[in-house]
Amino acid sequence: MAEKANQVQVEIFGQTYSVKSGGDAAYVKKLAAFVDEEMKDVSRASGAVDSLRVAVLAALNLADECFRLRE
């Protein structure tokens, strides 16, 4: 039997999101906290305040980390 999707409320960079997850809610919250911290770090380092710009820069940082780990 397939696991039922749960709604998990998370906050990332001051915005609340409702995320559907078939997994553990605590894991989703851990992921969201990681993304939130990355966005805050990017905002502090770059001085950017626009959430879209911060999100794109954070995504680039996370993609770089992912690619380096794969090598």
PDB file of N, H, CA, C and O in Angstrom:
ATOM      1  N   MET A   1       0.839  -1.184   0.000  1.00  0.00           N
ATOM      2  CA  MET A   1       0.000   0.000   0.000  1.00  0.00           C
ATOM      3  C   MET A   1       0.883   1.246   0.000  1.00  0.00           C
ATOM      4  O   MET A   1       1.846   1.313   0.764  1.00  0.00           O
ATOM      5  N   ALA A   2       0.578   2.219  -0.831  1.00  0.00           N
ATOM      6  H   ALA A   2      -0.204   2.164  -1.452  1.00  0.00           H
ATOM      7  CA  ALA A   2       1.374   3.440  -0.934  1.00  0.00           C
ATOM      8  C   ALA A   2       1.201   4.292   0.315  1.00  0.00           C
ATOM      9  O   ALA A   2       0.125   4.358   0.909  1.00  0.00           O
ATOM     10  N   GLU A   3       2.292   4.936   0.690  1.00  0.00           N
ATOM     11  H   GLU A   3       3.166   4.883   0.207  1.00  0.00           H
ATOM     12  CA  GLU A   3       2.266   5.807   1.860  1.00  0.00           C
ATOM     13  C   GLU A   3       1.505   7.091   1.529  1.00  0.00           C
ATOM     14  O   GLU A   3       1.688   7.662   0.454  1.00  0.00           O
ATOM     15  N   LYS A   4       0.659   7.541   2.443  1.00  0.00           N
ATOM     16  H   LYS A   4       0.510   7.077   3.316  1.00  0.00           H
ATOM     17  CA  LYS A   4      -0.139   8.749   2.239  1.00  0.00           C
ATOM     18  C   LYS A   4       0.751   9.991   2.366  1.00  0.00           C
ATOM     19  O   LYS A   4       1.592  10.079   3.261  1.00  0.00           O
ATOM     20  N   ALA A   5       0.550  10.941   1.458  1.00  0.00           N
ATOM     21  H   ALA A   5      -0.133  10.869   0.731  1.00  0.00           H
ATOM     22  CA  ALA A   5       1.313  12.184   1.500  1.00  0.00           C
ATOM     23  C   ALA A   5       0.850  13.040   2.679  1.00  0.00           C
ATOM     24  O   ALA A   5      -0.346  13.156   2.945  1.00  0.00           O
ATOM     25  N   ASN A   6       1.802  13.629   3.369  1.00  0.00           N
ATOM     26  H   ASN A   6       2.774  13.535   3.153  1.00  0.00           H
ATOM     27  CA  ASN A   6       1.526  14.520   4.490  1.00  0.00           C
ATOM     28  C   ASN A   6       1.775  15.957   4.072  1.00  0.00           C
ATOM     29  O   ASN A   6       2.659  16.229   3.260  1.00  0.00           O
ATOM     30  N   GLN A   7       0.998  16.877   4.625  1.00  0.00           N
ATOM     31  H   GLN A   7       0.279  16.657   5.285  1.00  0.00           H
ATOM     32  CA  GLN A   7       1.241  18.302   4.436  1.00  0.00           C
ATOM     33  C   GLN A   7       2.166  18.752   5.565  1.00  0.00           C
ATOM     34  O   GLN A   7       1.879  18.538   6.743  1.00  0.00           O
ATOM     35  N   VAL A   8       3.274  19.375   5.186  1.00  0.00           N
ATOM     36  H   VAL A   8       3.507  19.549   4.229  1.00  0.00           H
ATOM     37  CA  VAL A   8       4.232  19.863   6.175  1.00  0.00           C
ATOM     38  C   VAL A   8       4.393  21.362   5.962  1.00  0.00           C
ATOM     39  O   VAL A   8       4.670  21.810   4.849  1.00  0.00           O
ATOM     40  N   GLN A   9       4.220  22.138   7.033  1.00  0.00           N
ATOM     41  H   GLN A   9       3.996  21.774   7.937  1.00  0.00           H
ATOM     42  CA  GLN A   9       4.412  23.582   6.964  1.00  0.00           C
ATOM     43  C   GLN A   9       5.871  23.887   7.288  1.00  0.00           C
ATOM     44  O   GLN A   9       6.385  23.466   8.325  1.00  0.00           O
ATOM     45  N   VAL A  10       6.541  24.628   6.388  1.00  0.00           N
ATOM     46  H   VAL A  10       6.123  24.970   5.546  1.00  0.00           H
ATOM     47  CA  VAL A  10       7.920  25.032   6.616  1.00  0.00           C
ATOM     48  C   VAL A  10       8.056  26.518   6.328  1.00  0.00           C
ATOM     49  O   VAL A  10       7.255  27.096   5.593  1.00  0.00           O
ATOM     50  N   GLU A  11       9.077  27.132   6.914  1.00  0.00           N
ATOM     51  H   GLU A  11       9.728  26.663   7.511  1.00  0.00           H
ATOM     52  CA  GLU A  11       9.368  28.533   6.639  1.00  0.00           C
ATOM     53  C   GLU A  11      10.768  28.641   6.066  1.00  0.00           C
ATOM     54  O   GLU A  11      11.738  28.143   6.638  1.00  0.00           O
ATOM     55  N   ILE A  12      10.850  29.308   4.915  1.00  0.00           N
ATOM     56  H   ILE A  12      10.063  29.712   4.451  1.00  0.00           H
ATOM     57  CA  ILE A  12      12.126  29.521   4.246  1.00  0.00           C
ATOM     58  C   ILE A  12      12.220  30.999   3.885  1.00  0.00           C
ATOM     59  O   ILE A  12      11.386  31.524   3.148  1.00  0.00           O
ATOM     60  N   PHE A  13      13.240  31.658   4.411  1.00  0.00           N
ATOM     61  H   PHE A  13      13.917  31.232   5.010  1.00  0.00           H
ATOM     62  CA  PHE A  13      13.518  33.063   4.119  1.00  0.00           C
ATOM     63  C   PHE A  13      12.287  33.946   4.330  1.00  0.00           C
ATOM     64  O   PHE A  13      11.974  34.823   3.524  1.00  0.00           O
ATOM     65  N   GLY A  14      11.596  33.676   5.457  1.00  0.00           N
ATOM     66  H   GLY A  14      11.851  32.964   6.111  1.00  0.00           H
ATOM     67  CA  GLY A  14      10.462  34.507   5.839  1.00  0.00           C
ATOM     68  C   GLY A  14       9.139  34.159   5.171  1.00  0.00           C
ATOM     69  O   GLY A  14       8.130  34.816   5.426  1.00  0.00           O
ATOM     70  N   GLN A  15       9.128  33.149   4.330  1.00  0.00           N
ATOM     71  H   GLN A  15       9.948  32.615   4.123  1.00  0.00           H
ATOM     72  CA  GLN A  15       7.899  32.730   3.645  1.00  0.00           C
ATOM     73  C   GLN A  15       7.486  31.343   4.141  1.00  0.00           C
ATOM     74  O   GLN A  15       8.331  30.466   4.328  1.00  0.00           O
ATOM     75  N   THR A  16       6.205  31.155   4.348  1.00  0.00           N
ATOM     76  H   THR A  16       5.520  31.867   4.196  1.00  0.00           H
ATOM     77  CA  THR A  16       5.701  29.852   4.773  1.00  0.00           C
ATOM     78  C   THR A  16       5.234  29.071   3.556  1.00  0.00           C
ATOM     79  O   THR A  16       4.535  29.596   2.689  1.00  0.00           O
ATOM     80  N   TYR A  17       5.632  27.810   3.511  1.00  0.00           N
ATOM     81  H   TYR A  17       6.200  27.384   4.215  1.00  0.00           H
ATOM     82  CA  TYR A  17       5.265  26.921   2.411  1.00  0.00           C
ATOM     83  C   TYR A  17       4.611  25.669   2.977  1.00  0.00           C
ATOM     84  O   TYR A  17       5.006  25.167   4.030  1.00  0.00           O
ATOM     85  N   SER A  18       3.616  25.179   2.270  1.00  0.00           N
ATOM     86  H   SER A  18       3.296  25.587   1.415  1.00  0.00           H
ATOM     87  CA  SER A  18       2.980  23.916   2.595  1.00  0.00           C
ATOM     88  C   SER A  18       3.498  22.892   1.593  1.00  0.00           C
ATOM     89  O   SER A  18       3.253  23.002   0.391  1.00  0.00           O
ATOM     90  N   VAL A  19       4.214  21.899   2.103  1.00  0.00           N
ATOM     91  H   VAL A  19       4.412  21.810   3.079  1.00  0.00           H
ATOM     92  CA  VAL A  19       4.883  20.916   1.250  1.00  0.00           C
ATOM     93  C   VAL A  19       4.233  19.555   1.443  1.00  0.00           C
ATOM     94  O   VAL A  19       4.065  19.090   2.571  1.00  0.00           O
ATOM     95  N   LYS A  20       3.868  18.919   0.334  1.00  0.00           N
ATOM     96  H   LYS A  20       4.005  19.296  -0.582  1.00  0.00           H
ATOM     97  CA  LYS A  20       3.367  17.548   0.406  1.00  0.00           C
ATOM     98  C   LYS A  20       4.552  16.601   0.386  1.00  0.00           C
ATOM     99  O   LYS A  20       5.456  16.732  -0.438  1.00  0.00           O
ATOM    100  N   SER A  21       4.535  15.648   1.301  1.00  0.00           N
ATOM    101  H   SER A  21       3.800  15.541   1.971  1.00  0.00           H
ATOM    102  CA  SER A  21       5.638  14.700   1.394  1.00  0.00           C
ATOM    103  C   SER A  21       5.124  13.326   1.780  1.00  0.00           C
ATOM    104  O   SER A  21       4.298  13.184   2.682  1.00  0.00           O
ATOM    105  N   GLY A  22       5.619  12.332   1.091  1.00  0.00           N
ATOM    106  H   GLY A  22       6.289  12.447   0.359  1.00  0.00           H
ATOM    107  CA  GLY A  22       5.284  10.959   1.445  1.00  0.00           C
ATOM    108  C   GLY A  22       6.214  10.427   2.515  1.00  0.00           C
ATOM    109  O   GLY A  22       6.024   9.326   3.033  1.00  0.00           O
ATOM    110  N   GLY A  23       7.231  11.227   2.843  1.00  0.00           N
ATOM    111  H   GLY A  23       7.385  12.121   2.422  1.00  0.00           H
ATOM    112  CA  GLY A  23       8.224  10.797   3.826  1.00  0.00           C
ATOM    113  C   GLY A  23       8.004  11.414   5.184  1.00  0.00           C
ATOM    114  O   GLY A  23       6.911  11.868   5.523  1.00  0.00           O
ATOM    115  N   ASP A  24       9.069  11.417   5.942  1.00  0.00           N
ATOM    116  H   ASP A  24       9.956  11.049   5.666  1.00  0.00           H
ATOM    117  CA  ASP A  24       9.071  11.895   7.313  1.00  0.00           C
ATOM    118  C   ASP A  24       9.000  13.423   7.358  1.00  0.00           C
ATOM    119  O   ASP A  24       9.804  14.102   6.718  1.00  0.00           O
ATOM    120  N   ALA A  25       8.055  13.955   8.101  1.00  0.00           N
ATOM    121  H   ALA A  25       7.402  13.404   8.620  1.00  0.00           H
ATOM    122  CA  ALA A  25       7.881  15.403   8.218  1.00  0.00           C
ATOM    123  C   ALA A  25       9.127  16.061   8.807  1.00  0.00           C
ATOM    124  O   ALA A  25       9.488  17.166   8.403  1.00  0.00           O
ATOM    125  N   ALA A  26       9.779  15.403   9.745  1.00  0.00           N
ATOM    126  H   ALA A  26       9.485  14.505  10.073  1.00  0.00           H
ATOM    127  CA  ALA A  26      10.986  15.963  10.363  1.00  0.00           C
ATOM    128  C   ALA A  26      12.096  16.121   9.330  1.00  0.00           C
ATOM    129  O   ALA A  26      12.873  17.074   9.392  1.00  0.00           O
ATOM    130  N   TYR A  27      12.172  15.196   8.387  1.00  0.00           N
ATOM    131  H   TYR A  27      11.541  14.422   8.336  1.00  0.00           H
ATOM    132  CA  TYR A  27      13.178  15.276   7.330  1.00  0.00           C
ATOM    133  C   TYR A  27      12.916  16.471   6.424  1.00  0.00           C
ATOM    134  O   TYR A  27      13.847  17.185   6.051  1.00  0.00           O
ATOM    135  N   VAL A  28      11.652  16.690   6.070  1.00  0.00           N
ATOM    136  H   VAL A  28      10.896  16.110   6.374  1.00  0.00           H
ATOM    137  CA  VAL A  28      11.283  17.832   5.234  1.00  0.00           C
ATOM    138  C   VAL A  28      11.621  19.133   5.954  1.00  0.00           C
ATOM    139  O   VAL A  28      12.122  20.073   5.337  1.00  0.00           O
ATOM    140  N   LYS A  29      11.351  19.190   7.245  1.00  0.00           N
ATOM    141  H   LYS A  29      10.944  18.427   7.746  1.00  0.00           H
ATOM    142  CA  LYS A  29      11.667  20.387   8.023  1.00  0.00           C
ATOM    143  C   LYS A  29      13.180  20.608   8.098  1.00  0.00           C
ATOM    144  O   LYS A  29      13.645  21.748   8.083  1.00  0.00           O
ATOM    145  N   LYS A  30      13.935  19.527   8.180  1.00  0.00           N
ATOM    146  H   LYS A  30      13.557  18.601   8.192  1.00  0.00           H
ATOM    147  CA  LYS A  30      15.399  19.617   8.198  1.00  0.00           C
ATOM    148  C   LYS A  30      15.913  20.168   6.865  1.00  0.00           C
ATOM    149  O   LYS A  30      16.804  21.017   6.846  1.00  0.00           O
ATOM    150  N   LEU A  31      15.358  19.692   5.767  1.00  0.00           N
ATOM    151  H   LEU A  31      14.634  19.002   5.782  1.00  0.00           H
ATOM    152  CA  LEU A  31      15.730  20.202   4.438  1.00  0.00           C
ATOM    153  C   LEU A  31      15.411  21.689   4.331  1.00  0.00           C
ATOM    154  O   LEU A  31      16.233  22.473   3.856  1.00  0.00           O
ATOM    155  N   ALA A  32      14.231  22.070   4.768  1.00  0.00           N
ATOM    156  H   ALA A  32      13.563  21.433   5.154  1.00  0.00           H
ATOM    157  CA  ALA A  32      13.808  23.470   4.698  1.00  0.00           C
ATOM    158  C   ALA A  32      14.720  24.355   5.545  1.00  0.00           C
ATOM    159  O   ALA A  32      15.066  25.461   5.130  1.00  0.00           O
ATOM    160  N   ALA A  33      15.107  23.883   6.717  1.00  0.00           N
ATOM    161  H   ALA A  33      14.826  22.985   7.054  1.00  0.00           H
ATOM    162  CA  ALA A  33      16.000  24.653   7.579  1.00  0.00           C
ATOM    163  C   ALA A  33      17.365  24.832   6.907  1.00  0.00           C
ATOM    164  O   ALA A  33      17.988  25.886   7.035  1.00  0.00           O
ATOM    165  N   PHE A  34      17.823  23.816   6.201  1.00  0.00           N
ATOM    166  H   PHE A  34      17.318  22.960   6.096  1.00  0.00           H
ATOM    167  CA  PHE A  34      19.092  23.887   5.484  1.00  0.00           C
ATOM    168  C   PHE A  34      19.023  24.933   4.378  1.00  0.00           C
ATOM    169  O   PHE A  34      19.929  25.754   4.235  1.00  0.00           O
ATOM    170  N   VAL A  35      17.946  24.904   3.597  1.00  0.00           N
ATOM    171  H   VAL A  35      17.210  24.238   3.713  1.00  0.00           H
ATOM    172  CA  VAL A  35      17.756  25.881   2.518  1.00  0.00           C
ATOM    173  C   VAL A  35      17.614  27.282   3.102  1.00  0.00           C
ATOM    174  O   VAL A  35      18.183  28.236   2.570  1.00  0.00           O
ATOM    175  N   ASP A  36      16.867  27.412   4.181  1.00  0.00           N
ATOM    176  H   ASP A  36      16.405  26.637   4.613  1.00  0.00           H
ATOM    177  CA  ASP A  36      16.684  28.707   4.837  1.00  0.00           C
ATOM    178  C   ASP A  36      18.031  29.280   5.266  1.00  0.00           C
ATOM    179  O   ASP A  36      18.302  30.460   5.041  1.00  0.00           O
ATOM    180  N   GLU A  37      18.860  28.471   5.871  1.00  0.00           N
ATOM    181  H   GLU A  37      18.640  27.513   6.054  1.00  0.00           H
ATOM    182  CA  GLU A  37      20.175  28.936   6.333  1.00  0.00           C
ATOM    183  C   GLU A  37      21.066  29.319   5.154  1.00  0.00           C
ATOM    184  O   GLU A  37      21.790  30.313   5.222  1.00  0.00           O
ATOM    185  N   GLU A  38      21.018  28.546   4.084  1.00  0.00           N
ATOM    186  H   GLU A  38      20.430  27.739   4.028  1.00  0.00           H
ATOM    187  CA  GLU A  38      21.802  28.872   2.885  1.00  0.00           C
ATOM    188  C   GLU A  38      21.358  30.216   2.310  1.00  0.00           C
ATOM    189  O   GLU A  38      22.193  31.032   1.920  1.00  0.00           O
ATOM    190  N   MET A  39      20.071  30.443   2.258  1.00  0.00           N
ATOM    191  H   MET A  39      19.392  29.780   2.576  1.00  0.00           H
ATOM    192  CA  MET A  39      19.564  31.712   1.732  1.00  0.00           C
ATOM    193  C   MET A  39      19.961  32.879   2.633  1.00  0.00           C
ATOM    194  O   MET A  39      20.315  33.947   2.133  1.00  0.00           O
ATOM    195  N   LYS A  40      19.910  32.696   3.937  1.00  0.00           N
ATOM    196  H   LYS A  40      19.623  31.828   4.343  1.00  0.00           H
ATOM    197  CA  LYS A  40      20.330  33.747   4.859  1.00  0.00           C
ATOM    198  C   LYS A  40      21.817  34.046   4.693  1.00  0.00           C
ATOM    199  O   LYS A  40      22.224  35.208   4.713  1.00  0.00           O
ATOM    200  N   ASP A  41      22.630  32.999   4.529  1.00  0.00           N
ATOM    201  H   ASP A  41      22.299  32.056   4.512  1.00  0.00           H
ATOM    202  CA  ASP A  41      24.070  33.184   4.312  1.00  0.00           C
ATOM    203  C   ASP A  41      24.334  33.968   3.034  1.00  0.00           C
ATOM    204  O   ASP A  41      25.154  34.887   3.018  1.00  0.00           O
ATOM    205  N   VAL A  42      23.639  33.602   1.966  1.00  0.00           N
ATOM    206  H   VAL A  42      22.974  32.856   1.979  1.00  0.00           H
ATOM    207  CA  VAL A  42      23.802  34.291   0.680  1.00  0.00           C
ATOM    208  C   VAL A  42      23.385  35.747   0.813  1.00  0.00           C
ATOM    209  O   VAL A  42      24.070  36.637   0.308  1.00  0.00           O
ATOM    210  N   SER A  43      22.284  35.996   1.479  1.00  0.00           N
ATOM    211  H   SER A  43      21.727  35.274   1.889  1.00  0.00           H
ATOM    212  CA  SER A  43      21.791  37.360   1.657  1.00  0.00           C
ATOM    213  C   SER A  43      22.791  38.211   2.433  1.00  0.00           C
ATOM    214  O   SER A  43      23.054  39.359   2.075  1.00  0.00           O
ATOM    215  N   ARG A  44      23.346  37.636   3.500  1.00  0.00           N
ATOM    216  H   ARG A  44      23.132  36.703   3.791  1.00  0.00           H
ATOM    217  CA  ARG A  44      24.341  38.366   4.297  1.00  0.00           C
ATOM    218  C   ARG A  44      25.599  38.647   3.480  1.00  0.00           C
ATOM    219  O   ARG A  44      26.123  39.761   3.503  1.00  0.00           O
ATOM    220  N   ALA A  45      26.081  37.638   2.760  1.00  0.00           N
ATOM    221  H   ALA A  45      25.655  36.734   2.742  1.00  0.00           H
ATOM    222  CA  ALA A  45      27.337  37.767   2.017  1.00  0.00           C
ATOM    223  C   ALA A  45      27.218  38.699   0.813  1.00  0.00           C
ATOM    224  O   ALA A  45      28.157  39.428   0.494  1.00  0.00           O
ATOM    225  N   SER A  46      26.079  38.676   0.155  1.00  0.00           N
ATOM    226  H   SER A  46      25.316  38.084   0.415  1.00  0.00           H
ATOM    227  CA  SER A  46      25.929  39.450  -1.078  1.00  0.00           C
ATOM    228  C   SER A  46      25.253  40.798  -0.867  1.00  0.00           C
ATOM    229  O   SER A  46      25.365  41.691  -1.707  1.00  0.00           O
ATOM    230  N   GLY A  47      24.563  40.943   0.237  1.00  0.00           N
ATOM    231  H   GLY A  47      24.472  40.218   0.919  1.00  0.00           H
ATOM    232  CA  GLY A  47      23.803  42.163   0.479  1.00  0.00           C
ATOM    233  C   GLY A  47      22.474  42.179  -0.264  1.00  0.00           C
ATOM    234  O   GLY A  47      21.733  43.159  -0.198  1.00  0.00           O
ATOM    235  N   ALA A  48      22.173  41.093  -0.971  1.00  0.00           N
ATOM    236  H   ALA A  48      22.775  40.296  -1.025  1.00  0.00           H
ATOM    237  CA  ALA A  48      20.918  41.000  -1.722  1.00  0.00           C
ATOM    238  C   ALA A  48      19.756  40.809  -0.750  1.00  0.00           C
ATOM    239  O   ALA A  48      19.878  40.109   0.256  1.00  0.00           O
ATOM    240  N   VAL A  49      18.640  41.435  -1.065  1.00  0.00           N
ATOM    241  H   VAL A  49      18.540  42.004  -1.881  1.00  0.00           H
ATOM    242  CA  VAL A  49      17.445  41.280  -0.235  1.00  0.00           C
ATOM    243  C   VAL A  49      16.271  40.720  -1.031  1.00  0.00           C
ATOM    244  O   VAL A  49      15.320  40.198  -0.448  1.00  0.00           O
ATOM    245  N   ASP A  50      16.329  40.823  -2.349  1.00  0.00           N
ATOM    246  H   ASP A  50      17.101  41.247  -2.822  1.00  0.00           H
ATOM    247  CA  ASP A  50      15.262  40.294  -3.194  1.00  0.00           C
ATOM    248  C   ASP A  50      15.259  38.769  -3.069  1.00  0.00           C
ATOM    249  O   ASP A  50      16.260  38.117  -3.367  1.00  0.00           O
ATOM    250  N   SER A  51      14.138  38.206  -2.631  1.00  0.00           N
ATOM    251  H   SER A  51      13.325  38.736  -2.389  1.00  0.00           H
ATOM    252  CA  SER A  51      14.093  36.771  -2.345  1.00  0.00           C
ATOM    253  C   SER A  51      14.357  35.904  -3.574  1.00  0.00           C
ATOM    254  O   SER A  51      14.951  34.832  -3.458  1.00  0.00           O
ATOM    255  N   LEU A  52      13.921  36.356  -4.745  1.00  0.00           N
ATOM    256  H   LEU A  52      13.439  37.227  -4.839  1.00  0.00           H
ATOM    257  CA  LEU A  52      14.182  35.568  -5.954  1.00  0.00           C
ATOM    258  C   LEU A  52      15.673  35.534  -6.259  1.00  0.00           C
ATOM    259  O   LEU A  52      16.219  34.474  -6.563  1.00  0.00           O
ATOM    260  N   ARG A  53      16.325  36.668  -6.181  1.00  0.00           N
ATOM    261  H   ARG A  53      15.881  37.529  -5.933  1.00  0.00           H
ATOM    262  CA  ARG A  53      17.779  36.734  -6.431  1.00  0.00           C
ATOM    263  C   ARG A  53      18.531  35.878  -5.414  1.00  0.00           C
ATOM    264  O   ARG A  53      19.449  35.141  -5.775  1.00  0.00           O
ATOM    265  N   VAL A  54      18.144  35.976  -4.157  1.00  0.00           N
ATOM    266  H   VAL A  54      17.398  36.574  -3.864  1.00  0.00           H
ATOM    267  CA  VAL A  54      18.782  35.188  -3.101  1.00  0.00           C
ATOM    268  C   VAL A  54      18.569  33.701  -3.351  1.00  0.00           C
ATOM    269  O   VAL A  54      19.491  32.904  -3.178  1.00  0.00           O
ATOM    270  N   ALA A  55      17.360  33.324  -3.757  1.00  0.00           N
ATOM    271  H   ALA A  55      16.611  33.972  -3.898  1.00  0.00           H
ATOM    272  CA  ALA A  55      17.057  31.913  -4.022  1.00  0.00           C
ATOM    273  C   ALA A  55      17.901  31.370  -5.173  1.00  0.00           C
ATOM    274  O   ALA A  55      18.399  30.246  -5.101  1.00  0.00           O
ATOM    275  N   VAL A  56      18.062  32.158  -6.229  1.00  0.00           N
ATOM    276  H   VAL A  56      17.657  33.071  -6.287  1.00  0.00           H
ATOM    277  CA  VAL A  56      18.860  31.706  -7.376  1.00  0.00           C
ATOM    278  C   VAL A  56      20.322  31.555  -6.970  1.00  0.00           C
ATOM    279  O   VAL A  56      20.958  30.560  -7.317  1.00  0.00           O
ATOM    280  N   LEU A  57      20.858  32.518  -6.245  1.00  0.00           N
ATOM    281  H   LEU A  57      20.342  33.327  -5.963  1.00  0.00           H
ATOM    282  CA  LEU A  57      22.252  32.418  -5.805  1.00  0.00           C
ATOM    283  C   LEU A  57      22.454  31.235  -4.854  1.00  0.00           C
ATOM    284  O   LEU A  57      23.466  30.540  -4.934  1.00  0.00           O
ATOM    285  N   ALA A  58      21.503  31.010  -3.965  1.00  0.00           N
ATOM    286  H   ALA A  58      20.681  31.575  -3.900  1.00  0.00           H
ATOM    287  CA  ALA A  58      21.586  29.863  -3.056  1.00  0.00           C
ATOM    288  C   ALA A  58      21.513  28.557  -3.843  1.00  0.00           C
ATOM    289  O   ALA A  58      22.245  27.612  -3.547  1.00  0.00           O
ATOM    290  N   ALA A  59      20.642  28.500  -4.835  1.00  0.00           N
ATOM    291  H   ALA A  59      20.048  29.267  -5.076  1.00  0.00           H
ATOM    292  CA  ALA A  59      20.530  27.297  -5.672  1.00  0.00           C
ATOM    293  C   ALA A  59      21.837  27.023  -6.397  1.00  0.00           C
ATOM    294  O   ALA A  59      22.252  25.869  -6.505  1.00  0.00           O
ATOM    295  N   LEU A  60      22.495  28.070  -6.897  1.00  0.00           N
ATOM    296  H   LEU A  60      22.158  29.007  -6.810  1.00  0.00           H
ATOM    297  CA  LEU A  60      23.794  27.890  -7.552  1.00  0.00           C
ATOM    298  C   LEU A  60      24.833  27.350  -6.572  1.00  0.00           C
ATOM    299  O   LEU A  60      25.612  26.463  -6.919  1.00  0.00           O
ATOM    300  N   ASN A  61      24.845  27.880  -5.356  1.00  0.00           N
ATOM    301  H   ASN A  61      24.212  28.601  -5.074  1.00  0.00           H
ATOM    302  CA  ASN A  61      25.775  27.377  -4.339  1.00  0.00           C
ATOM    303  C   ASN A  61      25.515  25.904  -4.031  1.00  0.00           C
ATOM    304  O   ASN A  61      26.453  25.112  -3.938  1.00  0.00           O
ATOM    305  N   LEU A  62      24.248  25.538  -3.874  1.00  0.00           N
ATOM    306  H   LEU A  62      23.486  26.181  -3.949  1.00  0.00           H
ATOM    307  CA  LEU A  62      23.902  24.152  -3.558  1.00  0.00           C
ATOM    308  C   LEU A  62      24.193  23.225  -4.728  1.00  0.00           C
ATOM    309  O   LEU A  62      24.628  22.092  -4.524  1.00  0.00           O
ATOM    310  N   ALA A  63      23.958  23.693  -5.957  1.00  0.00           N
ATOM    311  H   ALA A  63      23.605  24.614  -6.123  1.00  0.00           H
ATOM    312  CA  ALA A  63      24.277  22.887  -7.138  1.00  0.00           C
ATOM    313  C   ALA A  63      25.780  22.669  -7.236  1.00  0.00           C
ATOM    314  O   ALA A  63      26.229  21.571  -7.565  1.00  0.00           O
ATOM    315  N   ASP A  64      26.561  23.710  -6.950  1.00  0.00           N
ATOM    316  H   ASP A  64      26.197  24.602  -6.682  1.00  0.00           H
ATOM    317  CA  ASP A  64      28.020  23.576  -6.960  1.00  0.00           C
ATOM    318  C   ASP A  64      28.464  22.527  -5.950  1.00  0.00           C
ATOM    319  O   ASP A  64      29.292  21.670  -6.260  1.00  0.00           O
ATOM    320  N   GLU A  65      27.919  22.594  -4.754  1.00  0.00           N
ATOM    321  H   GLU A  65      27.246  23.290  -4.502  1.00  0.00           H
ATOM    322  CA  GLU A  65      28.264  21.624  -3.716  1.00  0.00           C
ATOM    323  C   GLU A  65      27.896  20.207  -4.156  1.00  0.00           C
ATOM    324  O   GLU A  65      28.669  19.269  -3.960  1.00  0.00           O
ATOM    325  N   CYS A  66      26.728  20.061  -4.745  1.00  0.00           N
ATOM    326  H   CYS A  66      26.100  20.823  -4.904  1.00  0.00           H
ATOM    327  CA  CYS A  66      26.255  18.761  -5.222  1.00  0.00           C
ATOM    328  C   CYS A  66      27.196  18.206  -6.296  1.00  0.00           C
ATOM    329  O   CYS A  66      27.592  17.042  -6.238  1.00  0.00           O
ATOM    330  N   PHE A  67      27.551  19.041  -7.272  1.00  0.00           N
ATOM    331  H   PHE A  67      27.229  19.987  -7.319  1.00  0.00           H
ATOM    332  CA  PHE A  67      28.433  18.610  -8.366  1.00  0.00           C
ATOM    333  C   PHE A  67      29.805  18.204  -7.822  1.00  0.00           C
ATOM    334  O   PHE A  67      30.371  17.198  -8.249  1.00  0.00           O
ATOM    335  N   ARG A  68      30.334  18.987  -6.883  1.00  0.00           N
ATOM    336  H   ARG A  68      29.873  19.804  -6.537  1.00  0.00           H
ATOM    337  CA  ARG A  68      31.644  18.669  -6.313  1.00  0.00           C
ATOM    338  C   ARG A  68      31.616  17.343  -5.554  1.00  0.00           C
ATOM    339  O   ARG A  68      32.573  16.570  -5.616  1.00  0.00           O
ATOM    340  N   LEU A  69      30.527  17.082  -4.842  1.00  0.00           N
ATOM    341  H   LEU A  69      29.751  17.709  -4.792  1.00  0.00           H
ATOM    342  CA  LEU A  69      30.407  15.828  -4.116  1.00  0.00           C
ATOM    343  C   LEU A  69      30.281  14.626  -5.049  1.00  0.00           C
ATOM    344  O   LEU A  69      30.711  13.523  -4.710  1.00  0.00           O
ATOM    345  N   ARG A  70      29.694  14.841  -6.218  1.00  0.00           N
ATOM    346  H   ARG A  70      29.344  15.736  -6.493  1.00  0.00           H
ATOM    347  CA  ARG A  70      29.541  13.755  -7.182  1.00  0.00           C
ATOM    348  C   ARG A  70      30.866  13.372  -7.849  1.00  0.00           C
ATOM    349  O   ARG A  70      31.029  12.245  -8.317  1.00  0.00           O
ATOM    350  N   GLU A  71      31.790  14.300  -7.887  1.00  0.00           N
ATOM    351  H   GLU A  71      31.658  15.215  -7.507  1.00  0.00           H
ATOM    352  CA  GLU A  71      33.079  14.041  -8.545  1.00  0.00           C
ATOM    353  C   GLU A  71      33.985  13.175  -7.722  1.00  0.00           C
ATOM    354  O   GLU A  71      35.101  12.873  -8.144  1.00  0.00           O
TER     355      GLU A  71
END
